[in-house]
Amino acid sequence: MAASTKSKWKRLKESLSPKLYMKYAFHPEYCLPAMILLIVAEIFVNLIVIQKIKYTEIDWTAYMQEVEGVVNGTYDYLKLKGDTGPLVYPAGFVYIYTALYYITDHGTNIKLGQYIFAVLYILSLVVIFDIYRRCKTIPPYAYIFMCCASYRIHSIYILRLFNDPIAMLFLYIAVDLFLQDKWSTGCLMFSLGVSVKMNVLLFAPALLVLLLVRHGTMATAKYLTICALPQIILAIPFLLVNPWGYIIQSFNLGRQFFYVWTVNWRLIPEDLFLDKKFQLLLLASHAVCLLLFFHFKWKRILLLGCIELSWNTYPSTVFSSSLLHGSHFIILTSLWWSPLYTPQKKVVVASKMH
């Protein structure tokens, strides 16, 4: 009896130990309690925000007007528009917001829409926390800065009902699946994210590199096919009516962003912001940045992929042969300019004889 009581006191003492609480706050391996507490807290935070803070109308009405055109039988993308302009999102957006159109009584029950987006927010949080848990690099105390402390995130999800949260949820699920080595399903989720909003394509270069590293060139072609097929299948009703109209509207790289909404470039005047030359400069800078990373950080990865592509091209072509010679030239040049190898001399310390 005494031994049992002593054991209970020992367990109680251990449970109240500051070291244990430090682990739950700072060690990534002990993140589960923080995840659960924050998710529960966020449920209440979202409910309070929906009840206490006024909804901000920006794009929801326009979204409903755009999909209403599809509901009424219009499948020509050039004829679909709302108060803010023409429909500029891919087919996945249309299907999802058509469902929301019916669920929210033709978009009039905005409060219900807010609750739906609150659920999307909690789901996103669960997936993001799982990504952090798998990476094992983020301390649990930092999780709060990703959710409860962000007014902007709550605003985007439940006060404005933007389409970004839906697109990003698919992306987060894709990343979580990649971490589990489930590349086929991950590529499918990535493609569904792109089908909601083209911004997800910004992650495509990184995904391409990961696919080449993990699977090689031939398998990468298979996964890229998985990425492409959903785009085609979802777009079939619109492609059959006006294929060119669908492509130029939903994947239009030339759209201009209104200066009134910019956050990153408020430091420059509006006329410069709207200047085509400035926009081309940004695009070129992005391309150069990618090329620099390819050359200095991912060069070995890409060279292996290029060499494999050359050898897997049958019959050989001028391109495959040139690619192979170019890869070999880069390897030889890099070896020539690499630091001279000078083996260190081993220093032998003779022990004193006693």
N, C-alpha and C positions, 0 to 999 in steps of 0.2 A: 504493500500500500504506500509506504514511504517512498519507494523507488519510483512508483507510478506518478506520485505527486511531484517529485523532483524532476522527472522527465517532462511533465507538463509545464512546469515553471521554466525549464530550459528552452522549450519550444517557444513559449511566450516571450522570453527574453530575446531570443533570436529574431522573432517577428518584429520586435520593437527596436531592433538594432539600427543605428544611423547608417551603418555600412550597407544594409539591405536597401534602404531608401535611396542611398546614393547610386546604387546599381540601377534601380528603377528610373532614376533621373538621367544618368549619364552613360549607361552601358547599352549599346544597340541590341544586345541579345535579350535584354529585359524590357522590350518595348511594348509587349502585349497589354499590360495594365494601362499604360498611357494611351494606347490606341482605343481601348474600350471606353475609358473615361471621357476622352475628347469626342468620340462619336456620340456618346449619350448626351454630352453637353451641347454638341452641335444640333442635335434634334430639338432641344429646347430653344437654343439661340435662333434657329430658323423659324420656329413657331412664333417667337416673340417679334422677330423682324417683320414677318408677314402681317401680324396683327397690329403692330405699333407704327411701322414706317410706311409712308405712302408709296405706292407703286409708281414707277417712272415710265411713261409711254415713250418709246423711241422707235422700235422696229416691229413690235408684236402685231399691230394692226396691219402693217404692210405685209408681214409674213402671211397673215390670214387672207388678205386680198389676193396675194400671188397664188396661193394654193386653191383659192376659191375658183380661180380661172380654170384650173385643172379639173376640179370637181364638176364644173359646168361643161366640160368636154373640150377645152382648148389645150392642145398638146404642142403647139408651135411656141417654142421658147421666146421668139421675138415678139409675141403678142401677150405674154404673161407679165404683169406689172402691178405695182402697188403705189401708195402715196409717195414713197421714197424713191421710186424709179423702177426699172425693169427687174425681173427675177434674174439674179446673178449667181445662184447656188446650184450645185449639181442635183441629180435626181433623188439621191438619198434624202436630201433636205425636204423635197416635195412629199415623199411618202410619210416621213415622220411628222411633218407639220400638218399634213392632211389628217392623220390620226388625231393630232391635238385639236384640229379644227372641229372634228366631230365630238371629241370628248368634252371640249369646253363650250359646247353649244354655239358653234360657228365663231368661236373666239371671243364670245361675249362674257363668259364666266372666267374672268382673269384670275380671280382668287383661287379657283381650282387649278388653273395653270401654274400659279405660284407654288401650290402644294406639290404638284408633279415635279417641278424643278427643284424643290427642296429634297425630294426623294432622289433625284439625279445627283444632287450635291452630296448627299450622304453616301450614295453608291460610289461616286468619284473619290470621296475621302477614304472609303474602305480600300479601294484599289490602290490609291497613292500610298497609303500606309503600308499596304502589303508589299509594294515596290521597295519602300524604305527598309522594311523588315528583311526582305531577301538580300538587299545590298549590304546590310549590316555595317553601315558607315554613319548613319544619322543618329545622334543621341536622342532619347525619348523627349527630353525637355524642349527640343527644337520643333517638335511636331505642332506645338501650339501656334507657332508663327506661320504655319502653313494653313491654318484654318480659322480658329476663333479670333485671332488678332487682325484678320484681313477684312476691312470694310469693302474693298473693291470686289473681292471674290463673291461675297454675299450679294452685292449689288448686281453683278453680272448674272448670277444664277436666278435669284428670287425676286429682284426688284425690276429687272429689265427683260428677262426671259429671252436672252440672246440665243442664237444657235451655236455659239462657241462651246458652251458646256457639253452639248450632245456630241459634237465632233471630237472634243478632247477626251470625253469618257471612252470612246472607241480607241483613241490613241493610248490612253493609260492602260486599258485592258490589253492592247497589243504589246506594250512594253512589259507588262507583268507576264504575259505568255512567253515572250522572248526569254525572259529570265528563267522560265521553267523549261526552256528548250523546245517549246511547242511553236515551231516556226510557221507551219501551214495555217493554223488557226490565227496566229498572231498577224500574219500578212492579210488574212481575210478581214480582221478587225481594223487593221490600218487602212485598208481600202474602203471600208464602210465609213471611217472617219473622213477620208477624202471626199466621199460621196455626199457628205453633209456640208463641208466647207473646205475650200481649196487650200486654206492656210496650213492644213496638216501636211501638205506636200513639202513644206519647209524642212520636215524631218526626213525626207526621202534620201538625201545624200548620205546621212549617217546610217540609215537602214541598209542602203546598198553596200556600204563598206562592211557592215556587220555580216551581211549575207555572204559576201565574198570571202571574208575571213573564216566564217564558220562552215561554209558548205562548198566553196569553190565555184567556178564559173558555170558549169553545166547545171548544177543544182540551183544556183541563183536564178538561172533562166526560168526554171520551174516555179520558183517562188514569185518572181516578177509576173509570171502568167497568172498566178493566184491573185496578185494585186490588181491586175488589169481586168480580169473577167467580171467581177462584180460591177465595175464601172459600165461595162458594155451591157450586161444583163439588166441592170436597173434603168438604164437609159433607153432601152429598146422602144417603149411607147413614143418617146420624143424623137428618137433617131429616125423612126419610120415616117414621121411627119415632116420634119425639117432638120436633118442631121447637122448641117453647117450652122444653123441658128442655135442649136443646142450647144455645140462645141464653143462657138465664139462667145456665148453668153455665160455658160457655167464655168468655163476655164479661160476666161479673159484675163490675160496678164497685163493688159493696158489700162485697167480701171484706175481712176484717180480717187484718192482719199480726200475727204473734205478737211480743210485746214482747221475748222472749228473743233474737230474731234481729235486732232493730233496730240500726243503726249510727248513723244520722242523729239519732235522737230519744231516745237514752239519757239526755240531759240533763233530760228531764221525767219525772215519776212515771208508773207503769204505768197507774193509773186514768185519768189525763188522756190518755195515749196511746190507750187503748181507747175513750175517750169519742167518741160519734158527732158531737158538736158540734165537737170538735177536728178530726176527719176532714173534716167539711164545710167548716171554716175553711180547711184546707189546699187542698181542691178549689177553693174560692172564690178563694183567694189565687193559685192557679195560673191560673184564668180571668182574674182582674184583671191579672195580669202579662202574659198574652197580649194582652189588650185595650190595655194601655199601650204595648206594643211595636207593636201594629197602629196605634195613634193617632200615636205620636211618631216611630216609625222606618219603618213600612211603609205609612203612610197614603196616600201617592201611588200606591203599587203597588195597594192595594185599591180606591182610587177609580177608577182606570183600569179595573180588573176589573168594578166595580159598574156603571160607565157602559156598558161593552161588553155586560154582561149585560142591562141595560135595553133597549138598542137591538136586541139579538138576540132579545128576547122578542116573538113574534108569534103571535096578536094581543096587543097590550099588555094588561097587567093592572093592578089597583090597586097591587099590590106593585111591579111594574117601574116604574110611573110615580112612585110614592113614592120608590123607590130612586134614580131619576134626579134628582128634585128635591132629595132629601137630599144627594146627592153634589155637586150644583151649589152648594147652600147651604154645605157644608163648604169648598168651594174658595173661594167669595166671602168667607166669614168668615176663612179663613186668609190670604187676600190682604189683607184689611182690617187684621188684627192683625200682619201681617208688618212688619219694620223699614222705615222710610221710605227710599226710594232717593234718595241724594244723590250724584250723580256727582262724582268727585274732580276738582279743578281741575288742569289740566296745568301743571306748572312748567317753564317754558322757561328754560334757562340759556344766556345769551349767551356765546359763546366770545370770548375776548379776541383782538383783532386784533393780529397781529404785523406 
